[in-house]
Amino acid sequence: MRALIQRVSEASVTVDGEIIGETGPGLLILICAMQGDSEAQADHLAAKISKLRIFKDEAGKMNRSVLDTGGSALIVSQFTLAADTRRGNRPGFSTAAAPAEGERLYEYFAGRLAGLGVKTATGKFGADMKVRLLNDGPVTIWMDTEDA
């Protein structure tokens, strides 16, 4: 699985003019299931993100996790994280999981992160979403379970 994690002051996702998910201080997680991914990758990623120390401590150092701060997470599916730009100018997405499997793993990941104690909200898989965020830092981190 691939994820782009952003530390945010706030974030929201809108579908058809209606806010369907939002978070205050915490994380915006853009996530993509790749071909061959399973619950094991989702479990690993959720555990890692829940403990990722990217929030400031009392000394101003990035030393606290979303769990430590009591923050929340907005999780948005984004198959374009699978973009292959090696050939030509039009990205290919053939390495992304098939839509049904991608949706299943997206929902599994969100449930797993919530099960670890992180308050979560989600977007709508496959929808045309508008995402607003106020990046804090900015802090943006790329994670790929293939590299872990």
RAUR-V859707 format. One record per run of one state. SS is the DSSP state (a for helix, b for strand, c for the rest). FROM is the first residue (numbers start at 1). LEN is the number of residues. If there is no record, write none. Layout:
ss:SS from:FROM len:LEN
ss:SS from:FROM len:LEN
This chain:
ss:c from:1 len:1
ss:b from:2 len:14
ss:c from:16 len:2
ss:b from:18 len:6
ss:c from:24 len:2
ss:b from:26 len:7
ss:c from:33 len:1
ss:b from:34 len:1
ss:c from:35 len:4
ss:a from:39 len:13
ss:c from:52 len:3
ss:b from:55 len:2
ss:c from:57 len:5
ss:b from:62 len:3
ss:c from:65 len:1
ss:a from:66 len:4
ss:c from:70 len:2
ss:b from:72 len:6
ss:c from:78 len:1
ss:a from:79 len:4
ss:c from:83 len:1
ss:b from:84 len:1
ss:c from:85 len:7
ss:b from:92 len:1
ss:c from:93 len:3
ss:b from:96 len:1
ss:c from:97 len:2
ss:a from:99 len:17
ss:c from:116 len:3
ss:b from:119 len:4
ss:c from:123 len:7
ss:b from:130 len:15
ss:a from:145 len:3
ss:c from:148 len:1
